[in-house]
Amino acid sequence: MIAALAWRFLVSGAADWLGLSKEMGALITGISMSTFPYNIDVIAKVINIRDFFVTLFFVALGTKIPQPTPTIVTAAVGMSLFVLVSRLLAVFPVLYLLGNGLRPSLISSINLAQMSEFSLVIASLGLTLKHISPELVGTLTFVFAILRSCPLISSLTITKSNAGSPGCWKK
């Protein structure tokens, strides 16, 4: 475990020395560690540390959320609807035509309509380098929160629909 952590800090520091961001060094380290033959053992040993730092990341992100204004909320809802509708248009027909049925195709489309935490890291880097505005980072944070609720909504829908007739979602 100490060797794995030392490797992570070494590559992250080397990336910083080369002029890259520490986040980019962490990405390179993660990719190199994923090819390591004992990566499952390393992950099992550092999972508590990882969870601690993920918690710190989201707390730090939460401190940067601006006061919601009608402009930010409208933009966040519009971006979220765009992602949801584009996933429905791109994923649902393919899965349905492959014979997966209405319900699995719809649930898969909704569950794929998410935004990655890594996009928030990239957005915060863009804010640090003055490439994007704080309002855009706030909007993207709200989009992240809205889209993270989509799988929750679909799981509640699955639970409620299972109480009904089992054949109502078939082709």
C-alpha positions as CSV (number, residue, x, y, z in Angstrom):
1,M,0.0,0.0,0.0
2,I,2.8,2.4,0.8
3,A,4.5,1.7,-2.5
4,A,1.2,2.3,-4.4
5,L,0.7,5.6,-2.6
6,A,4.3,6.6,-3.1
7,W,3.9,5.9,-6.8
8,R,0.7,8.0,-7.0
9,F,2.4,11.0,-5.3
10,L,5.5,10.6,-7.4
11,V,3.6,10.7,-10.7
12,S,1.4,13.5,-9.5
13,G,4.5,15.5,-8.4
14,A,6.3,14.8,-11.7
15,A,3.2,16.0,-13.6
16,D,3.3,19.2,-11.6
17,W,7.0,19.6,-12.3
18,L,6.4,19.1,-16.0
19,G,3.8,21.9,-16.0
20,L,0.7,19.7,-16.0
21,S,-1.9,19.9,-13.3
22,K,-1.9,17.6,-10.3
23,E,-5.3,16.3,-11.4
24,M,-3.7,15.2,-14.8
25,G,-0.9,13.5,-12.8
26,A,-3.5,11.7,-10.8
27,L,-5.3,10.6,-14.0
28,I,-2.0,9.3,-15.4
29,T,-1.3,7.5,-12.2
30,G,-4.8,5.9,-12.1
31,I,-4.3,4.6,-15.6
32,S,-0.9,3.2,-14.9
33,M,-2.1,1.6,-11.7
34,S,-5.1,0.0,-13.5
35,T,-2.7,-2.1,-15.6
36,F,-0.9,-3.3,-12.5
37,P,-1.5,-7.0,-12.0
38,Y,-2.3,-6.6,-8.3
39,N,-4.6,-3.6,-8.8
40,I,-7.5,-5.2,-7.0
41,D,-5.4,-5.7,-3.8
42,V,-4.2,-2.1,-4.0
43,I,-7.8,-0.8,-4.4
44,A,-9.0,-2.9,-1.5
45,K,-6.3,-1.4,0.7
46,V,-6.7,2.3,-0.2
47,I,-10.5,2.4,-0.6
48,N,-11.0,4.1,2.7
49,I,-8.5,6.8,1.8
50,R,-10.1,7.2,-1.6
51,D,-13.6,7.6,0.0
52,F,-12.2,10.2,2.4
53,F,-10.8,12.3,-0.4
54,V,-13.9,12.0,-2.5
55,T,-15.9,13.3,0.4
56,L,-13.5,16.2,0.7
57,F,-13.8,16.9,-3.0
58,F,-17.6,17.1,-2.9
59,V,-17.4,19.3,0.2
60,A,-15.0,21.7,-1.5
61,L,-17.2,21.6,-4.6
62,G,-20.2,22.4,-2.4
63,T,-18.5,25.5,-1.1
64,K,-18.2,26.8,-4.6
65,I,-21.8,26.5,-5.5
66,P,-23.2,30.0,-6.1
67,Q,-26.6,31.3,-5.0
68,P,-29.1,29.9,-7.5
69,T,-30.5,32.6,-9.7
70,P,-33.2,32.2,-12.3
71,T,-30.6,32.3,-15.0
72,I,-28.5,29.6,-13.6
73,V,-31.4,27.3,-12.7
74,T,-33.0,27.8,-16.2
75,A,-29.7,27.0,-17.9
76,A,-29.1,24.0,-15.6
77,V,-32.6,22.6,-16.3
78,G,-32.1,23.2,-20.1
79,M,-28.8,21.4,-20.1
80,S,-30.2,18.6,-18.1
81,L,-33.1,18.2,-20.4
82,F,-30.8,18.2,-23.4
83,V,-28.6,15.4,-21.9
84,L,-31.7,13.4,-21.0
85,V,-33.4,13.8,-24.3
86,S,-30.2,13.1,-26.3
87,R,-29.6,9.9,-24.3
88,L,-33.2,8.8,-25.0
89,L,-32.9,9.5,-28.7
90,A,-29.4,7.9,-29.0
91,V,-29.7,4.8,-26.7
92,F,-33.4,3.9,-26.5
93,P,-34.0,3.1,-30.2
94,V,-30.8,1.0,-30.4
95,L,-31.6,-1.1,-27.4
96,Y,-35.3,-1.4,-28.3
97,L,-34.4,-2.5,-31.9
98,L,-32.0,-5.1,-30.4
99,G,-34.9,-6.7,-28.7
100,N,-34.4,-5.6,-25.1
101,G,-38.0,-4.5,-24.7
102,L,-39.5,-1.2,-23.7
103,R,-38.7,-1.2,-20.0
104,P,-35.0,-2.2,-20.1
105,S,-34.4,0.2,-23.0
106,L,-36.1,3.1,-21.2
107,I,-34.4,2.4,-17.8
108,S,-30.9,2.1,-19.5
109,S,-31.4,5.4,-21.3
110,I,-32.4,7.2,-18.1
111,N,-29.5,5.7,-16.2
112,L,-27.0,6.7,-18.8
113,A,-28.1,10.3,-18.7
114,Q,-25.5,11.4,-16.2
115,M,-22.6,13.8,-15.9
116,S,-19.3,12.6,-14.6
117,E,-17.5,13.9,-11.5
118,F,-14.4,14.3,-13.8
119,S,-16.2,16.9,-15.8
120,L,-16.5,18.9,-12.6
121,V,-12.8,18.6,-12.1
122,I,-12.2,19.8,-15.6
123,A,-14.6,22.7,-15.0
124,S,-12.8,23.7,-11.8
125,L,-9.5,23.6,-13.7
126,G,-11.1,25.8,-16.4
127,L,-12.2,28.2,-13.7
128,T,-8.7,28.3,-12.2
129,L,-7.2,29.1,-15.6
130,K,-9.9,31.7,-16.3
131,H,-11.2,29.7,-19.4
132,I,-14.8,29.6,-18.0
133,S,-16.8,31.8,-15.7
134,P,-17.9,31.0,-12.1
135,E,-21.5,31.1,-13.3
136,L,-20.8,28.3,-15.8
137,V,-19.2,26.2,-13.0
138,G,-22.2,26.8,-10.8
139,T,-24.5,25.8,-13.7
140,L,-22.6,22.6,-14.4
141,T,-22.7,21.8,-10.7
142,F,-26.5,22.1,-10.7
143,V,-26.7,20.0,-13.9
144,F,-24.6,17.4,-12.1
145,A,-27.0,17.4,-9.1
146,I,-30.1,17.2,-11.4
147,L,-28.7,14.3,-13.5
148,R,-27.5,12.4,-10.5
149,S,-31.2,12.2,-9.4
150,C,-32.2,10.5,-12.7
151,P,-31.1,7.0,-11.6
152,L,-32.9,7.5,-8.3
153,I,-36.1,8.4,-10.1
154,S,-35.8,5.4,-12.4
155,S,-35.2,3.1,-9.5
156,L,-38.3,4.5,-7.7
157,T,-40.2,4.0,-11.0
158,I,-39.0,0.4,-11.1
159,T,-40.1,-0.3,-7.5
160,K,-43.6,1.3,-8.1
161,S,-44.1,-0.5,-11.5
162,N,-43.2,-3.9,-10.0
163,A,-46.3,-3.5,-7.7
164,G,-48.5,-3.4,-10.8
165,S,-49.1,-6.1,-13.4
166,P,-45.9,-7.7,-14.6
167,G,-46.8,-7.6,-18.3
168,C,-47.4,-3.9,-18.6
169,W,-43.9,-3.1,-19.9
170,K,-43.5,-5.9,-22.4
171,K,-43.3,-5.3,-26.1
